[in-house]
């Protein structure tokens, strides 16, 4: 298969994977303060994304796929909020295990990876276009 088409497929799989990663990070950020509804109830648990390399038999290239979407099993931090409906008998509320700084770093990394894959697609498209123009001029 044409190496440029192979590059397009690899970059396309990267776009899809990073898009899904951005969706998960956005979901984590949106729920960073979501507590349980009853005393002692668990709050939102941070989601994580795992990637896997897959061999594309048609192109011989390695593409990226979402291997799994899991949950961070770290402990929930406790905050003293006696007026909250999710507070226990001592006034402590379990908060989500979402660290906004980590999520923002993940978002930046995913965004840069997305942009890099998009740039590969643009370059491959330009090379294909230049090849077609060269073939036309030789005719």
C-alpha positions in Angstrom: 0.0 0.0 0.0 1.1 3.6 -0.6 3.2 5.0 2.3 1.2 8.2 2.2 -2.1 6.4 2.6 -0.5 4.5 5.5 0.5 7.7 7.1 -3.0 9.0 6.8 -4.4 5.9 8.5 -1.9 6.0 11.4 -2.5 9.7 12.0 -6.3 9.2 11.7 -6.2 6.6 14.4 -4.2 9.0 16.5 -6.8 11.7 16.0 -9.6 9.4 17.1 -7.7 8.2 20.2 -6.8 11.7 21.3 -10.3 12.9 20.7 -11.6 10.2 23.0 -8.9 11.1 25.6 -10.0 14.8 25.5 -13.6 13.7 26.0 -12.6 11.7 29.1 -10.5 14.6 30.5 -13.4 17.0 30.0 -15.8 14.6 31.8 -13.3 14.4 34.7 -13.1 18.2 34.9 -16.8 18.6 34.7 -17.3 16.3 37.7 -14.3 17.5 39.8 -16.8 18.7 42.5 -19.5 16.0 42.1 -20.1 14.5 45.5 -22.5 11.6 46.4 -26.1 12.3 47.2 -26.3 10.6 50.6 -24.0 10.6 53.6 -21.0 8.3 53.0 -21.9 7.8 49.3 -19.0 7.6 46.9 -18.5 10.6 44.6 -17.5 10.7 41.0 -14.5 8.5 40.3 -11.9 9.8 37.9 -11.8 7.9 34.5 -8.5 6.9 32.8 -7.7 6.0 29.2 -5.3 3.2 28.2 -4.0 2.9 24.6 -2.8 -0.1 22.7 -0.9 -0.4 19.4 -2.7 -2.4 16.8 -1.2 -3.7 13.5 -3.1 -2.6 10.5 -2.7 -5.6 8.1 -3.7 -3.6 5.1 -1.0 -0.9 5.5 1.5 -2.8 7.6 1.5 0.3 9.9 0.9 0.4 13.6 -2.2 2.3 14.7 -3.4 3.3 18.1 -6.6 2.1 19.6 -8.4 2.7 23.0 -7.5 -0.4 25.0 -9.8 0.4 27.9 -11.4 3.2 29.8 -10.9 2.5 33.5 -11.4 4.2 36.9 -8.7 5.6 39.1 -8.8 3.6 42.3 -7.0 6.1 44.5 -8.7 7.2 47.7 -11.3 10.0 47.8 -10.1 13.1 49.7 -12.2 14.2 52.6 -13.4 17.8 53.1 -15.1 19.2 56.1 -18.5 20.5 54.9 -21.0 19.9 57.7 -23.9 21.5 55.7 -23.5 19.3 52.6 -26.1 16.6 52.2 -23.4 14.0 51.5 -21.6 14.8 54.8 -21.1 11.9 57.3 -21.8 12.1 61.0 -18.5 14.0 61.5 -19.3 16.6 58.8 -16.8 15.2 56.2 -17.7 14.7 52.6 -15.9 12.4 50.2 -14.7 14.4 47.2 -13.9 13.1 43.8 -10.4 11.9 43.2 -10.0 14.3 40.3 -6.9 16.5 40.5 -7.6 19.5 38.2 -3.9 20.2 37.7 -3.3 16.7 36.4 -6.4 16.9 34.2 -5.2 20.2 32.7 -1.8 18.7 32.0 -3.5 15.6 30.3 -5.7 18.0 28.3 -2.6 19.9 27.1 -0.8 16.8 26.1 -3.8 15.3 24.3 -4.4 18.6 22.5 -0.8 18.7 21.3 -0.9 15.1 20.2 -4.1 15.8 18.3 -2.5 18.8 16.6 0.6 16.8 15.7 -1.6 14.1 14.1 -3.6 16.7 12.3 -0.3 18.2 10.9 0.7 14.7 9.6 -2.6 14.5 7.8 -2.1 17.9 6.3 1.4 17.1 5.1 0.4 13.8 3.6 -2.5 15.4 1.8 -0.1 18.1 0.4 2.3 15.4 -0.7 -0.4 13.5 -2.4 -1.6 16.7 -4.2 2.0 17.5 -5.3 2.4 13.9 -6.6 -0.8 14.3 -8.6 0.3 17.7 -10.0 3.7 16.1 -11.0 1.9 13.3 -12.8 -0.3 15.7 -14.7 2.6 17.9 -15.8 4.4 14.9 -17.2 1.4 13.9 -19.3 
